[in-house]
Amino acid sequence: DLWGSVEPLLASLREDGVAVWVLGAGPFPPGVVALQELLDAASEELQPEDVWEPEDMNDTCLYIFTSGTTGLPKAARVSHLKAVMCLSFYELVGASGRDVVYLALPLYHMAGSLLGIVGCLGIGATCVLKEKFSASQFWDDCRAEGVTVFQYIGELCRYLVNQPQRPGERQHGLRLAVGSGLRPDVWRSFQQRFGPVRIVETYGMSEGNVTLFNYTG
């Protein structure tokens, strides 16, 4: 979908030694790696462990973009160890495999991809992916999908609190909200309006090595 934006920059990207991979039907110009063709030709047999298993868990697993809180957005290195540790995120905040997690955060950030998707894999929970957050549709989505856990950034809860009041706002199965950046006034308003939802506020950084959890509320 983004090929139209990248194509005019192709010459300068080549000069800078940047490889361009594209997933799609094509055709694409020479020098572009067409991933779909490689996927179609790839064997379905799993390679031996020594091919894909990292030699050192501190080696780079992936680069992920920070949100730019401390400056311009930048690619931060994430090790295999840190990615594996994200498997336990939802377990740490009190979720389980019986939960249904509502996720509307961007998957190119750590909160959505590693904590959200990988966290659901870690406990075997059901993940409801929303392409774009909608405050007006949120509670209808929760009822329709049986959502029990919501992962937020602080502004999402503020958007919900600022919505006009509607019938049935407290008729839902949401029991836990977990995320970062929730202001105290929004926290109080959220629980007063939508019911006794447990909130666990966390803080961490893509390029950091410490994470904080507010278990006591």
N, C-alpha and C positions, 0 to 999 in steps of 0.2 A: 504493500500500500504506500510505502514511503519512497519507492524507487524514483518517482517523478521529482522529488526534492533532491535526491542524491545525484541523479544523472548529470545535471549541469556542473557538479563539482568533481566529476570523475577524474578529469585531467590533473587537477591540483592535488587530489588525494593520491594519485599514482606518483606524482613528484615527491610527495611526503612519505612515500612507502607504506601507505595505508591500504590494507586489504579490504575489499568490499565483497561481502557475502549477501546473496539475495535468495529469499525463499519465495518461489512463485513459478508460474509456467514459462515465462520468458517469451521470446528469445532475448538474451542480454548480450552486450558487446564483449569483445575479447578482453580478458583481464579481470572479468567479474566471475566470481565463483557461484555457479547456480546450484544451490543446495538441493533443490528438489530432484535434479537428475542424480545426484550422489545418493540421496536417500532411496530412490527407486532402485538403484543398482546395488545397494548394500544388502549383505546377508542378514537374515533374521536370527542367525546363530550367535549367541553371546560369546564374545572373545574371552580367552583365559584371563583369570584375575590379574596375572602379572602384567597384562597389557594396560588395563585401566585402573588398577589400584595404585594410589599415590605412594611414592617412595617415602615421603615425609608428610605427616598430617599438617605441618606448618607451611607446606608449599601452597602456592596460589591455586585456589579453586576457581575463582571468578573475580571480575571487577564489577563493582556496582556503584551507581551514581548516588552521591550524597545530595541532600536537598539544598545545600548551600547556606546552612544556618551560620556557619563561621566564615563565609566568603562565597566566592563563585562555586557553583556545582562542580564537582570533580569526581573522577573515578577512584574509588577506594579499593584496596586489595583485601579480599576475603579469603582466608585460608580454608583448607578442607576441614580443619578442626572446628573453626567457628561455624561453618555451615552445618556440620554434624551436631554441634551444640544447640542449634536452633530447633532441632527435633524435639527438644524438651520444653520449649517455650510455653505452650499451652498447658502442659502438665504442671509447670511451676505456678501458674496463676489459678489453678483449680479446675481446669477443663478435663474432659475425658472422651473416650471413643464414642460415648452415647450422645455427645453434643453435635449441634449443627451450627457451624460458624459462618457468619455473614461478613464477607470481605469485599470492600469497594475501594481499596487503596491501590495506587499504581504499582504494578508488578516490576517496574524498573527501579524501585526503591527497596531497601532491605525490609521495611516493615511489612510490605505487601507480599513480597516473594519469599524471603527466608523465614521470617517470623510467622507470616500468614500461611502460605502454601506448605512450606516444609514443616511448620509447626503442626498443621493438620495431619500430614503424613505421619508425624512422630507418634500421635496418639490414635490414629485411625479414625479421626472425626470426619464428618461430612462437611464439605466446604461449598458454600453458596457464593459464587463469583458474580458480582455486579459490575458491568462495564463502566458505569458512571454513577456516582452517588446521587441519590434523589431524596431530599428531605421529605417531600410530599408523598413519596411512594414507600418510604422506609417501613412503616408499621404494617402496611398491607403486605409487603414482601415478607416481613417476619412471620405474620400469620399464615401466609400461603405456603411458606417453606418450612415452617416449624422451627424457626431460628431460636437458639438458646444462648448464643455467645456472639457479641459484636466487637470487632476490632476497630478502633477509632484513632483519628488524630483529633486534638482538642476542638478544632473548628467544626467538625462534623456534629458533635453534640450541641454546640451552640446553634448550628443551623436547625437542628430538631427542636430545640427549646424556643427558637424564634418563629416557628411555624404557627399559624392560627390553630387554636384548639379545635379538635375534632372528636366526635363520639368514638368511644372504644379505644382511646389511647392507652388505657391501662389493661386492655384485653389482649395480652400477648404472652408468649412463653419465654421472653428474654430474661435470663437470670444473671448474666455476667457481661460487663463491658470492660475491655482492657485496651490500653493505648497510652498515648503520650500527649502532654500539653493541655490537659483539661483544667480550666480556671476554677478556683473554689466556688465562685458564684454560680457558674454554669453547672458544676457538680451538684450543688444543692438543689438548683432549679430542676435539673434532670430527674433526680430521685423524687422530689416532691410531686412532679407532674406525671411521671410515667411509672411510678411504683418503686418498690424496694429492690432495684437492680444493684447487685454488688459491683463496685467499680474498683479495678486494680490499675493504678497509675504506674507506668514504668518510664525509665529514662535510660537511653543508651545511644551510642553513636556507631555508624557503620565502620569508622576507622578507629574506634575505641576498644578498650579491653575490659571495661567495667560496666555492669548494668545494675540499675537500682529498681526495686519493686516496693511499692507502698501497700504492704499487706494489710495494715491496720485500718486503712481508710481515713 
